[in-house]
Amino acid sequence: MQIPARADYGVRALLTLHRAGKPQSAEALANEQNVPARFLGAILADLRRHEIVMSQRGAEGGYRLARPASEISIADVMRALVGPLAEVRGLRPDLTEYDGAAEHLQEVWIAVRSALRSVLEFTTIEQVAEGNLPEAVTRYTKDPDAWVPHIRLA
């Protein structure tokens, strides 16, 4: 799975908003995380449309979380910014059908979606910001093999 810049930047902005505890401008968030301000502005607009952040105008204005960080999962952010967690050729894994030698491939794609959910739906902005990661995350990161790239060169 590739994690697009939109998702990475969006989560980073939310982590910064949580830590700041007060409204922040898109420019301040972009500077804090060293990301392009215009791109982050578009990301924040999408997060606002999905009611993950709120914006307010004025001298004390800026963006803030629309609900507590403990209620915003990484999956919420991913879905708001990039769509479903797992798709196969634009379809949900449960809508795929295969014949012949590939007849069991749908089960693999369902398992991939389930594995992503087990981490992303149960990991909140608050947990990441505070370094109090759930067991679904630490179970994977404790495995030394998780830190090693598996690249096969031709």
BELHUMO-V633319 format. One record per backbone hydrogen bond with DSSP energy under -1.0 kcal/mol. CO is the residue of the C=O (numbers start at 1). NH is the residue of the N-H. E is the energy in kcal/mol with one decimal. If there is no record, write none. Layout:
[[CO & NH & E] [CO & NH & E]]
This chain:
[[4 & 8 & -2.2] [5 & 9 & -3.4] [6 & 10 & -2.1] [7 & 11 & -2.6] [8 & 12 & -2.3] [9 & 13 & -2.4] [10 & 14 & -2.1] [11 & 15 & -2.4] [12 & 16 & -2.1] [13 & 17 & -2.6] [14 & 18 & -2.5] [15 & 19 & -2.2] [16 & 20 & -2.5] [17 & 21 & -2.0] [24 & 63 & -3.8] [25 & 29 & -2.3] [26 & 30 & -2.6] [27 & 31 & -2.6] [28 & 32 & -2.5] [29 & 33 & -2.0] [30 & 35 & -2.1] [36 & 40 & -2.5] [37 & 41 & -2.3] [38 & 42 & -1.6] [39 & 43 & -1.9] [40 & 44 & -2.9] [41 & 45 & -1.8] [42 & 46 & -1.8] [43 & 47 & -2.4] [44 & 48 & -2.2] [45 & 49 & -2.2] [46 & 50 & -1.6] [47 & 52 & -3.0] [47 & 53 & -1.0] [48 & 51 & -1.8] [52 & 66 & -2.5] [54 & 64 & -2.3] [56 & 62 & -2.5] [58 & 61 & -2.1] [62 & 56 & -2.1] [63 & 24 & -2.2] [64 & 54 & -3.0] [68 & 71 & -2.4] [69 & 72 & -1.1] [69 & 126 & -1.4] [72 & 125 & -2.3] [73 & 77 & -1.5] [74 & 78 & -2.7] [75 & 79 & -2.8] [76 & 80 & -2.0] [77 & 81 & -2.2] [78 & 82 & -3.2] [88 & 91 & -1.6] [91 & 88 & -2.9] [92 & 95 & -2.1] [93 & 96 & -1.3] [99 & 102 & -1.6] [100 & 103 & -1.9] [102 & 105 & -2.3] [105 & 109 & -2.0] [106 & 110 & -2.4] [107 & 111 & -2.1] [108 & 112 & -2.3] [109 & 113 & -2.2] [110 & 114 & -2.4] [111 & 115 & -2.6] [112 & 116 & -2.4] [113 & 117 & -2.6] [114 & 118 & -2.4] [116 & 120 & -3.1] [117 & 121 & -2.0] [120 & 75 & -2.2] [123 & 74 & -2.6] [124 & 128 & -2.1] [125 & 129 & -2.7] [126 & 130 & -2.2] [127 & 132 & -1.9] [134 & 137 & -1.6] [134 & 138 & -2.2] [135 & 139 & -2.5] [137 & 141 & -2.3] [138 & 142 & -1.8] [140 & 143 & -1.1] [143 & 146 & -2.0] [144 & 147 & -1.2] [145 & 148 & -1.2]]
